[in-house]
Amino acid sequence: MSKGRILVVEDEAIVSLDIQARLTRLGFEVAGHAASGAEALALAETCRPDLVLMDVKLSGPLDGIDTARKLISCHRLPVVYLTAASDEATIERAKESGPQGYLAKPFEDHELTVAIEMALVKFEADARLKQSERLLATTLGSLAEAVVSTDKNGHVTYMNAAAEQMLGLRVAEAVGCGWSTLFGILDEASREPVVGLEELCQPRGGHPLCEDMLLITRAGSEIPVAISVSPLYAPDKGAAREGLRGRVLVVRNVALRKQAEADLRSSMAELRATFRQTVHALASMAEKRDPYTAGHQQRVARLACAIGKDLGLSDDALEGIEMAGTLHDVGKVYVPAEILSKPARLSHLEMAIMKGHPEVGFEILREVNFPWPVARAVLEHHERLDGSGYPGGLHGPDICLEARILAVADVVEAMSSHRPYRAALGLPLALEEISSGRGHIYDAGAVDACLAVVRGGFDFAQPTPVGAVPAPPMHTQAEENS
């Protein structure tokens, strides 16, 4: 198997034949031979050699060095010079042409073999390196992120097309300048210059650490950006500080993302406002049928939220409690208005109908995709720890926390407000009721929190509903808590 196809360019016929014979003996294939530069260029087109052995001194208008330049630039062929000329001027000219080797005449067979094999290996390695460089340049050029390379002193050595566009600068203008003279980086919140950007923004885990930055161009434009800075170390120095050769800054324009986030926040705020309006409209629908208890659900929601806050619940959990409190009696749309406003003791049948409102409320709300257990809290807000509540007779921890909080707030508000069948019993009696049932009827934590917030100055601040007719208490405690 041939070790390579070689084109021999030598104007002395005897020397040319000797070289061809040696190549054949050494396992190479002679692709062709030429005696002039023009002939060599023509043969390179047709015989496709792997390497050219080129005599420096050739007769004709093109000497070996001029011919080699054309072969290297036009055909990307490796060239090894064969010459007896060793003067400094010739050697300098030969070096400038970029050959893969230089073999002085006379030479031995092993010297020829080594020169050719080393040239082929070096040429292949150089070709792979150039291909990698072209691939890297293409990749960097196609990135949407701006890429700026600097030396260890912070002077720009490279910018991709995205960096040119972002900074409004051409590469020729930027190369050799300190990056800090080309653009500034500010903290978006404080608008103060970022100190120690190179160390601060080194990526960890592949993610830039410098978010919420502003890039200020020479023209004064402000661009929201995220930045990462990667150090470049000398191959023989590892990660040692003294081996630092430069840095690569990757700057991502996040203006569109920032705008999208702002639009999303605005949309979420509008959606949340619409959601709350819908909830309050649903609650108002139930209260329109019972004007004597208008505002009851909102007042229960306010007290329940105050209790939850005292218990240390999160803002998100408190919002869920507010929703459940606002809707906890929505099931009363099922109860006839004459039962809701009856100024006398309810019959057993009427009481059974009244006690159905948690289940009706649950059926109304169960298909609504709340992020909190609103429907369950509405269903269970009349359950009691000892199992005496309704509709499921649940015990203790089987009742969700939201429902246990609502139960306390509901009782306190109901006993503190006027009803068609009686005047307000007053806050002291309401607090006495939940205190007496603490731990076995009502949740102990909710009771303690309710007592704390009331004693801390909580006030329903709700006037007596217009049209309410005070009357002596006529209902049982179970009716009172409904």
Stockholm file with secondary structure:
# STOCKHOLM 1.0

chainA/1-482         MSKGRILVVEDEAIVSLDIQARLTRLGFEVAGHAASGAEALALAETCRPDLVLMDVKLSGPLDGIDTARKLISCHRLPVVYLTAASDEATIERAKESGPQGYLAKPFEDHELTVAIEMALVKFEADARLKQSERLLATTLGSLAEAVVSTDKNGHVTYMNAAAEQMLGLRVAEAVGCGWSTLFGILDEASREPVVGLEELCQPRGGHPLCEDMLLITRAGSEIPVAISVSPLYAPDKGAAREGLRGRVLVVRNVALRKQAEADLRSSMAELRATFRQTVHALASMAEKRDPYTAGHQQRVARLACAIGKDLGLSDDALEGIEMAGTLHDVGKVYVPAEILSKPARLSHLEMAIMKGHPEVGFEILREVNFPWPVARAVLEHHERLDGSGYPGGLHGPDICLEARILAVADVVEAMSSHRPYRAALGLPLALEEISSGRGHIYDAGAVDACLAVVRGGFDFAQPTPVGAVPAPPMHTQAEENS
#=GR chainA/1-482 SS CCSCEEEEECSSHHHHHHHHHHHHHTTCEEEEEESSHHHHHHHHHHHCCSEEEEESCCSSSSCHHHHHHHHHHHHCCCEEEEESCCCHHHHHHHHHTCCSEEEESSCCHHHHHHHHHHHHHHHHHHHHHHHHHHHHHHHHHHCSSEEEEEETTSBEEEECHHHHHHHTCCHHHHTTSBHHHHEEEEETTTCCBCSSHHHHTCCBTTBCSEEEEEEEETTCCEEEEEEEEEEEECTTTTTCGGGEEEEEEEEEECHHHHHHHHHHHHHHHHHHHHHHHHHHHHHHHHHHTCGGGTTHHHHHHHHHHHHHHHTTCCHHHHHHHHHHHHHTTGGGGGSCHHHHTCSSCCCHHHHHHHTTHHHHHHHHHTTSCCSSCHHHHHHHTTCCTBSCSSSSCCBGGGSCHHHHHHHHHHHHHHHHSCBTTBCCCCHHHHHHHHHHTBTTTBCHHHHHHHHHHHHTTCCCCCCCCTTCCCCCCCSCHHHHTC
#=GC SS_cons         CCSCEEEEECSSHHHHHHHHHHHHHTTCEEEEEESSHHHHHHHHHHHCCSEEEEESCCSSSSCHHHHHHHHHHHHCCCEEEEESCCCHHHHHHHHHTCCSEEEESSCCHHHHHHHHHHHHHHHHHHHHHHHHHHHHHHHHHHCSSEEEEEETTSBEEEECHHHHHHHTCCHHHHTTSBHHHHEEEEETTTCCBCSSHHHHTCCBTTBCSEEEEEEEETTCCEEEEEEEEEEEECTTTTTCGGGEEEEEEEEEECHHHHHHHHHHHHHHHHHHHHHHHHHHHHHHHHHHTCGGGTTHHHHHHHHHHHHHHHTTCCHHHHHHHHHHHHHTTGGGGGSCHHHHTCSSCCCHHHHHHHTTHHHHHHHHHTTSCCSSCHHHHHHHTTCCTBSCSSSSCCBGGGSCHHHHHHHHHHHHHHHHSCBTTBCCCCHHHHHHHHHHTBTTTBCHHHHHHHHHHHHTTCCCCCCCCTTCCCCCCCSCHHHHTC
//
